[in-house]
Amino acid sequence: MNYQFSAHVQQEMELRGIPLTVVEVVLAAPQQKVPGYGNIVCYQSQVNINQKVYLVRVMVNETVSPPKVVTVYRTSKISKYWKLT
C-alpha cells in the first residue's frame, strides 16, 4: 500500500533518528494497530535501532486515499503504549 508522507513527517524522522526503512517495515506489517485520536490509527512495532529496542509509533490517517502518515516517533517506554492481548 502507498502512503503519503508530508514534509513535516520527513523532518521528524530525520530529527528523531528514525530511518525511512524502519517506518516502511512498521507500515507494511505493524505488530499492533491501536486507535489514536479522531481518524488517526497508530501502527506500532518493537524495533531494534542502534542495538536498543524501541517502540516505533507511526500515526496514520486511514480515512484519506492514499493513507497519510501524520507523524512518527520512537520511545523506550514500550510498556506505556504496548497493548496486551
Secondary structure, 3 states (H helix, E strand, C coil): CCCEECHHHHHHHHHCCCCHHHHHHHHHCCCEEEECCCCEEEEEEEEEECCEEEEEEEEEECCCCCCEEEEEEEECCHHHHCCCC
